[in-house]
Amino acid sequence: MQDIFLAMELENTPNQEQENNQEVVAQASEQAETVEATDQAVAKENPVAGNEANQPVIYISHADIYQGKNLILNDINLTVNRGEFVYVIGKTGSGKSNLLKLLYGDVPAVNGEVQVAGFNLRAIKSKHIQKLRRKLGIVFQDFQILQDRNVYENLKFITKVTGWKDKVARDERIEDILTMVGLKTKGYKMPHQLSGGELQRVCIARALINNPEIILADEPTGNLDPDTSYDIFALFRDIAKQGTSVLVATHDYLIINQIPSRVVKIEDGKVFE
């Protein structure tokens, strides 16, 4: 059976109302500066933050993305450090999903330089794409959960296709991850027995199972209610604090205001802050 990445594809979702979005983003950016200052103080005492913070896991310099012959994003410059939590915003069709696809090797970069999790994506061979993806975790809006097996078996499937051999270590990892995402007692549940928020937590658990350097999430709360959406984004924030970089493409400007962090905007084929 092929790796699950071969069967999954990120999708765009309909745009939400854009009134006051710029003001919300500006407020979030100001609040994010305060959060960053606090995190820097914490980093002095946190071994992960202190020793590995400010080390880029994503570095893009003057790269272009094409879809066929059409230029989608032009002259991309973006650096994301270890443990950063970054929102990626922009209208539907602006190129958010294409940027994420670039990062996991589904869309090639033209020109410039692209480094992701230690891989040079301008020179990477196709046979090494799966190695890159095993350093990444992908979270989908539509869950992409296997409906014929329970939560534990969904996570076990990922360990199987990614080469886990030690069953004890595997089960310990699954238990730890389910506890982290708030599903400690839900391992036996079938997908149809879970709420939308719980299903998305399963997706996050699946993305975390191999201890990725980067989490990429494309509109992960597009189908969830506001309270559940807040909980999911709070979980992403907590994951980033533990040293995993998190990039989330979203239209949820309320969440950006409630959980402030760095904001990257895509507009008119450009990526900027």
Contacts in CASP RR format, 6 or more apart in sequence:
PFRMAT RR
TARGET T0000
AUTHOR 0000-0000-0000
METHOD contacts of the structure
MODEL  1
MQDIFLAMELENTPNQEQENNQEVVAQASEQAETVEATDQAVAKENPVAG
NEANQPVIYISHADIYQGKNLILNDINLTVNRGEFVYVIGKTGSGKSNLL
KLLYGDVPAVNGEVQVAGFNLRAIKSKHIQKLRRKLGIVFQDFQILQDRN
VYENLKFITKVTGWKDKVARDERIEDILTMVGLKTKGYKMPHQLSGGELQ
RVCIARALINNPEIILADEPTGNLDPDTSYDIFALFRDIAKQGTSVLVAT
HDYLIINQIPSRVVKIEDGKVFE
1 161 0 8 1.000
2 161 0 8 1.000
3 130 0 8 1.000
3 133 0 8 1.000
3 161 0 8 1.000
3 162 0 8 1.000
4 144 0 8 1.000
4 157 0 8 1.000
4 158 0 8 1.000
4 161 0 8 1.000
5 104 0 8 1.000
5 130 0 8 1.000
5 133 0 8 1.000
5 138 0 8 1.000
7 144 0 8 1.000
8 138 0 8 1.000
8 140 0 8 1.000
8 144 0 8 1.000
9 106 0 8 1.000
10 97 0 8 1.000
10 100 0 8 1.000
10 101 0 8 1.000
10 138 0 8 1.000
10 140 0 8 1.000
10 218 0 8 1.000
11 97 0 8 1.000
11 140 0 8 1.000
11 141 0 8 1.000
11 142 0 8 1.000
11 218 0 8 1.000
12 92 0 8 1.000
12 93 0 8 1.000
12 96 0 8 1.000
12 97 0 8 1.000
12 219 0 8 1.000
13 92 0 8 1.000
13 141 0 8 1.000
13 219 0 8 1.000
13 222 0 8 1.000
13 251 0 8 1.000
14 92 0 8 1.000
15 91 0 8 1.000
15 92 0 8 1.000
15 251 0 8 1.000
16 251 0 8 1.000
16 252 0 8 1.000
16 253 0 8 1.000
18 91 0 8 1.000
20 253 0 8 1.000
21 89 0 8 1.000
21 253 0 8 1.000
24 253 0 8 1.000
24 254 0 8 1.000
24 256 0 8 1.000
24 257 0 8 1.000
25 89 0 8 1.000
25 253 0 8 1.000
25 256 0 8 1.000
25 263 0 8 1.000
25 265 0 8 1.000
27 257 0 8 1.000
27 260 0 8 1.000
28 87 0 8 1.000
28 256 0 8 1.000
28 257 0 8 1.000
28 260 0 8 1.000
28 261 0 8 1.000
28 263 0 8 1.000
29 260 0 8 1.000
29 262 0 8 1.000
29 263 0 8 1.000
30 260 0 8 1.000
31 257 0 8 1.000
31 260 0 8 1.000
32 260 0 8 1.000
32 261 0 8 1.000
32 262 0 8 1.000
32 263 0 8 1.000
34 260 0 8 1.000
35 260 0 8 1.000
35 261 0 8 1.000
36 262 0 8 1.000
39 49 0 8 1.000
39 241 0 8 1.000
40 53 0 8 1.000
42 49 0 8 1.000
43 49 0 8 1.000
43 50 0 8 1.000
43 53 0 8 1.000
44 50 0 8 1.000
48 82 0 8 1.000
48 83 0 8 1.000
48 242 0 8 1.000
48 243 0 8 1.000
49 83 0 8 1.000
49 243 0 8 1.000
52 82 0 8 1.000
52 83 0 8 1.000
52 243 0 8 1.000
53 81 0 8 1.000
53 82 0 8 1.000
53 83 0 8 1.000
54 81 0 8 1.000
54 82 0 8 1.000
55 81 0 8 1.000
55 82 0 8 1.000
56 79 0 8 1.000
56 80 0 8 1.000
56 81 0 8 1.000
56 82 0 8 1.000
56 115 0 8 1.000
57 80 0 8 1.000
57 81 0 8 1.000
57 82 0 8 1.000
57 83 0 8 1.000
57 116 0 8 1.000
57 117 0 8 1.000
57 118 0 8 1.000
57 213 0 8 1.000
57 214 0 8 1.000
57 245 0 8 1.000
58 78 0 8 1.000
58 79 0 8 1.000
58 80 0 8 1.000
58 103 0 8 1.000
58 115 0 8 1.000
58 116 0 8 1.000
58 117 0 8 1.000
58 214 0 8 1.000
58 245 0 8 1.000
58 247 0 8 1.000
59 78 0 8 1.000
59 79 0 8 1.000
59 113 0 8 1.000
59 114 0 8 1.000
59 115 0 8 1.000
59 116 0 8 1.000
60 76 0 8 1.000
60 77 0 8 1.000
60 78 0 8 1.000
60 79 0 8 1.000
60 102 0 8 1.000
60 109 0 8 1.000
60 113 0 8 1.000
60 114 0 8 1.000
60 115 0 8 1.000
61 77 0 8 1.000
61 112 0 8 1.000
61 113 0 8 1.000
61 114 0 8 1.000
62 75 0 8 1.000
62 76 0 8 1.000
62 77 0 8 1.000
62 111 0 8 1.000
62 112 0 8 1.000
62 113 0 8 1.000
63 75 0 8 1.000
63 76 0 8 1.000
63 102 0 8 1.000
63 109 0 8 1.000
63 110 0 8 1.000
63 111 0 8 1.000
63 112 0 8 1.000
63 113 0 8 1.000
63 114 0 8 1.000
63 122 0 8 1.000
64 71 0 8 1.000
64 73 0 8 1.000
64 74 0 8 1.000
64 75 0 8 1.000
64 76 0 8 1.000
64 109 0 8 1.000
64 110 0 8 1.000
64 111 0 8 1.000
64 112 0 8 1.000
65 71 0 8 1.000
65 72 0 8 1.000
65 73 0 8 1.000
65 76 0 8 1.000
65 95 0 8 1.000
65 98 0 8 1.000
65 99 0 8 1.000
65 102 0 8 1.000
65 107 0 8 1.000
65 109 0 8 1.000
65 110 0 8 1.000
66 72 0 8 1.000
66 110 0 8 1.000
67 98 0 8 1.000
67 107 0 8 1.000
71 269 0 8 1.000
72 95 0 8 1.000
72 98 0 8 1.000
72 269 0 8 1.000
73 95 0 8 1.000
73 98 0 8 1.000
73 99 0 8 1.000
73 266 0 8 1.000
73 269 0 8 1.000
73 270 0 8 1.000
73 271 0 8 1.000
74 269 0 8 1.000
74 270 0 8 1.000
75 270 0 8 1.000
76 99 0 8 1.000
76 271 0 8 1.000
77 271 0 8 1.000
78 264 0 8 1.000
78 271 0 8 1.000
80 86 0 8 1.000
80 214 0 8 1.000
80 245 0 8 1.000
80 247 0 8 1.000
81 245 0 8 1.000
82 213 0 8 1.000
82 243 0 8 1.000
82 245 0 8 1.000
83 240 0 8 1.000
83 241 0 8 1.000
83 242 0 8 1.000
83 243 0 8 1.000
83 244 0 8 1.000
83 245 0 8 1.000
83 246 0 8 1.000
84 240 0 8 1.000
84 245 0 8 1.000
84 246 0 8 1.000
84 261 0 8 1.000
84 262 0 8 1.000
85 236 0 8 1.000
85 237 0 8 1.000
85 240 0 8 1.000
85 245 0 8 1.000
85 246 0 8 1.000
85 248 0 8 1.000
85 261 0 8 1.000
85 262 0 8 1.000
86 245 0 8 1.000
86 246 0 8 1.000
86 247 0 8 1.000
86 248 0 8 1.000
86 261 0 8 1.000
86 262 0 8 1.000
86 263 0 8 1.000
86 264 0 8 1.000
87 248 0 8 1.000
87 249 0 8 1.000
87 250 0 8 1.000
87 256 0 8 1.000
87 261 0 8 1.000
87 262 0 8 1.000
87 263 0 8 1.000
87 264 0 8 1.000
88 96 0 8 1.000
88 99 0 8 1.000
88 100 0 8 1.000
88 247 0 8 1.000
88 248 0 8 1.000
88 249 0 8 1.000
88 250 0 8 1.000
88 264 0 8 1.000
88 265 0 8 1.000
88 266 0 8 1.000
89 96 0 8 1.000
89 249 0 8 1.000
89 250 0 8 1.000
89 251 0 8 1.000
89 253 0 8 1.000
89 256 0 8 1.000
89 263 0 8 1.000
89 264 0 8 1.000
89 265 0 8 1.000
89 266 0 8 1.000
90 96 0 8 1.000
90 251 0 8 1.000
90 265 0 8 1.000
90 266 0 8 1.000
90 267 0 8 1.000
91 267 0 8 1.000
92 251 0 8 1.000
94 266 0 8 1.000
94 267 0 8 1.000
94 269 0 8 1.000
95 266 0 8 1.000
95 269 0 8 1.000
96 218 0 8 1.000
96 249 0 8 1.000
96 266 0 8 1.000
97 218 0 8 1.000
97 249 0 8 1.000
98 107 0 8 1.000
99 249 0 8 1.000
99 266 0 8 1.000
99 271 0 8 1.000
100 216 0 8 1.000
100 218 0 8 1.000
100 247 0 8 1.000
100 249 0 8 1.000
101 107 0 8 1.000
102 108 0 8 1.000
102 109 0 8 1.000
102 114 0 8 1.000
102 121 0 8 1.000
103 116 0 8 1.000
103 136 0 8 1.000
103 214 0 8 1.000
103 216 0 8 1.000
103 247 0 8 1.000
104 116 0 8 1.000
104 132 0 8 1.000
104 133 0 8 1.000
104 136 0 8 1.000
104 138 0 8 1.000
104 216 0 8 1.000
105 116 0 8 1.000
105 121 0 8 1.000
105 124 0 8 1.000
105 129 0 8 1.000
105 132 0 8 1.000
105 133 0 8 1.000
108 121 0 8 1.000
109 121 0 8 1.000
109 122 0 8 1.000
112 122 0 8 1.000
113 120 0 8 1.000
113 122 0 8 1.000
114 120 0 8 1.000
114 121 0 8 1.000
114 122 0 8 1.000
115 121 0 8 1.000
116 132 0 8 1.000
116 136 0 8 1.000
116 214 0 8 1.000
117 132 0 8 1.000
117 135 0 8 1.000
117 136 0 8 1.000
117 213 0 8 1.000
117 214 0 8 1.000
118 135 0 8 1.000
119 128 0 8 1.000
119 131 0 8 1.000
119 132 0 8 1.000
119 135 0 8 1.000
121 132 0 8 1.000
124 132 0 8 1.000
134 162 0 8 1.000
134 210 0 8 1.000
134 212 0 8 1.000
135 210 0 8 1.000
135 212 0 8 1.000
135 213 0 8 1.000
135 214 0 8 1.000
136 212 0 8 1.000
136 213 0 8 1.000
136 214 0 8 1.000
136 215 0 8 1.000
136 216 0 8 1.000
137 207 0 8 1.000
137 208 0 8 1.000
137 210 0 8 1.000
137 212 0 8 1.000
137 214 0 8 1.000
137 215 0 8 1.000
137 216 0 8 1.000
138 207 0 8 1.000
138 215 0 8 1.000
138 216 0 8 1.000
138 217 0 8 1.000
139 200 0 8 1.000
139 203 0 8 1.000
139 204 0 8 1.000
139 207 0 8 1.000
139 215 0 8 1.000
139 216 0 8 1.000
139 217 0 8 1.000
139 218 0 8 1.000
139 220 0 8 1.000
140 203 0 8 1.000
140 218 0 8 1.000
140 220 0 8 1.000
141 218 0 8 1.000
141 219 0 8 1.000
141 220 0 8 1.000
141 221 0 8 1.000
141 222 0 8 1.000
141 223 0 8 1.000
142 223 0 8 1.000
143 191 0 8 1.000
143 196 0 8 1.000
143 199 0 8 1.000
143 200 0 8 1.000
143 202 0 8 1.000
143 203 0 8 1.000
144 203 0 8 1.000
145 154 0 8 1.000
145 191 0 8 1.000
145 199 0 8 1.000
145 202 0 8 1.000
145 203 0 8 1.000
145 206 0 8 1.000
146 153 0 8 1.000
146 154 0 8 1.000
146 157 0 8 1.000
146 191 0 8 1.000
147 190 0 8 1.000
147 191 0 8 1.000
147 192 0 8 1.000
149 157 0 8 1.000
149 190 0 8 1.000
150 187 0 8 1.000
150 188 0 8 1.000
150 189 0 8 1.000
150 190 0 8 1.000
150 191 0 8 1.000
151 178 0 8 1.000
151 183 0 8 1.000
151 186 0 8 1.000
151 187 0 8 1.000
151 188 0 8 1.000
151 189 0 8 1.000
151 191 0 8 1.000
151 194 0 8 1.000
151 202 0 8 1.000
151 205 0 8 1.000
152 174 0 8 1.000
152 178 0 8 1.000
152 187 0 8 1.000
152 188 0 8 1.000
154 191 0 8 1.000
154 202 0 8 1.000
154 206 0 8 1.000
155 174 0 8 1.000
155 177 0 8 1.000
155 178 0 8 1.000
155 202 0 8 1.000
155 205 0 8 1.000
155 206 0 8 1.000
155 209 0 8 1.000
156 170 0 8 1.000
156 174 0 8 1.000
158 206 0 8 1.000
158 209 0 8 1.000
158 210 0 8 1.000
159 170 0 8 1.000
159 173 0 8 1.000
159 174 0 8 1.000
159 209 0 8 1.000
159 210 0 8 1.000
162 209 0 8 1.000
162 210 0 8 1.000
164 170 0 8 1.000
164 173 0 8 1.000
173 209 0 8 1.000
174 209 0 8 1.000
175 184 0 8 1.000
177 205 0 8 1.000
177 208 0 8 1.000
177 209 0 8 1.000
178 184 0 8 1.000
178 186 0 8 1.000
178 187 0 8 1.000
178 205 0 8 1.000
180 205 0 8 1.000
180 208 0 8 1.000
181 201 0 8 1.000
181 202 0 8 1.000
181 204 0 8 1.000
181 205 0 8 1.000
181 208 0 8 1.000
181 235 0 8 1.000
182 201 0 8 1.000
183 198 0 8 1.000
183 201 0 8 1.000
183 202 0 8 1.000
183 205 0 8 1.000
186 194 0 8 1.000
186 198 0 8 1.000
189 198 0 8 1.000
191 199 0 8 1.000
191 202 0 8 1.000
194 202 0 8 1.000
195 228 0 8 1.000
196 223 0 8 1.000
196 224 0 8 1.000
196 228 0 8 1.000
197 224 0 8 1.000
197 228 0 8 1.000
197 231 0 8 1.000
197 232 0 8 1.000
200 220 0 8 1.000
200 221 0 8 1.000
200 224 0 8 1.000
200 228 0 8 1.000
200 232 0 8 1.000
201 232 0 8 1.000
201 235 0 8 1.000
203 220 0 8 1.000
204 215 0 8 1.000
204 220 0 8 1.000
204 232 0 8 1.000
204 235 0 8 1.000
204 236 0 8 1.000
204 239 0 8 1.000
207 215 0 8 1.000
207 217 0 8 1.000
208 215 0 8 1.000
208 239 0 8 1.000
208 244 0 8 1.000
212 244 0 8 1.000
213 244 0 8 1.000
213 245 0 8 1.000
214 244 0 8 1.000
214 245 0 8 1.000
214 246 0 8 1.000
214 247 0 8 1.000
215 236 0 8 1.000
215 239 0 8 1.000
215 244 0 8 1.000
215 245 0 8 1.000
215 246 0 8 1.000
215 247 0 8 1.000
216 247 0 8 1.000
217 236 0 8 1.000
217 246 0 8 1.000
217 247 0 8 1.000
217 248 0 8 1.000
217 249 0 8 1.000
218 249 0 8 1.000
219 249 0 8 1.000
219 250 0 8 1.000
219 251 0 8 1.000
220 232 0 8 1.000
220 236 0 8 1.000
220 248 0 8 1.000
220 250 0 8 1.000
221 228 0 8 1.000
221 229 0 8 1.000
221 232 0 8 1.000
221 233 0 8 1.000
221 250 0 8 1.000
221 252 0 8 1.000
221 255 0 8 1.000
222 229 0 8 1.000
222 251 0 8 1.000
222 252 0 8 1.000
224 232 0 8 1.000
226 254 0 8 1.000
229 252 0 8 1.000
229 255 0 8 1.000
230 255 0 8 1.000
230 258 0 8 1.000
230 259 0 8 1.000
233 248 0 8 1.000
233 252 0 8 1.000
233 255 0 8 1.000
233 258 0 8 1.000
233 259 0 8 1.000
234 259 0 8 1.000
236 246 0 8 1.000
236 248 0 8 1.000
237 246 0 8 1.000
237 259 0 8 1.000
237 261 0 8 1.000
239 246 0 8 1.000
240 246 0 8 1.000
240 261 0 8 1.000
250 256 0 8 1.000
256 263 0 8 1.000
262 273 0 8 1.000
263 273 0 8 1.000
264 271 0 8 1.000
264 272 0 8 1.000
264 273 0 8 1.000
265 271 0 8 1.000
265 272 0 8 1.000
265 273 0 8 1.000
END
